């Protein structure tokens, strides 16, 4: 797909969290564009950390109203490496099989993410989690607050 070079630049920061794996989980997203910030969060009563990491990225990209140039920062090696190292594309090409390791996990979410990656130009940036990165810390707080909703309804 040809994409124009004059796309709006958006920074997206994401984090997913889970209490138990599986267990109640949450995600947090901070979107920043032209000095404006928006926060998103959500959760699931029974999920995994990797599902919440993927869901955070999907929520952030889905919030964009038109194609954008995105810098997406996450502390999830699973998310970042699966895309940047091409693993997810290989899994899809191999009918969602990881070779001798068996079937790929979270196929429903990977399919959603791949569709969004056809729309947006995404630069993936890994940040170390729980290391004082302000936006990552905020996303973590949003994610944990969602977990608390399921623990204390």
C-alpha positions, 0 to 999 in steps of 0.5 A: 500500500502506498502511504503519503509522506505527510502523515501526522506523527503520533506517539503511542505508549502501551503496557499490559499487565496481568495478575496471574497468567492467566488471571485478571488483566489490564492494559494502558495506553497514552497517545500523544499528538501535537501536544495533546494527550489521550489515555485509554485503558481496559481489561479482561477478567481472565487473560494473559499478560501477552494478550494485554500487551497486544490489546494495548497496541491494538487499542492505541492504533485503533484510536487513530482516525486516519492513517498516521506515522506512529512511534509505538513504545512498549516494554513487551519483547513479545510484541516488539520482537514478533513484529520487528523480527518478522516472527508474526509474518512467518506464523501467518505464512505458515498457517499460524504455526510456529514450526516445531513449537506448535501453533501460534498463540493469540492469533485473533489479536495478531490478525487485528494488529496486522490489519492496523499495520497495513494502515499506519506506518509504525516504528517500534521502540522497546523501553525497559519496563519499571525503570522510571520511563514516565509514559511506561509508568503511567501505562502500567498504572492504568493497566493495574487499575483495570486489574483492581476493578476485577479484584474489587468489583 
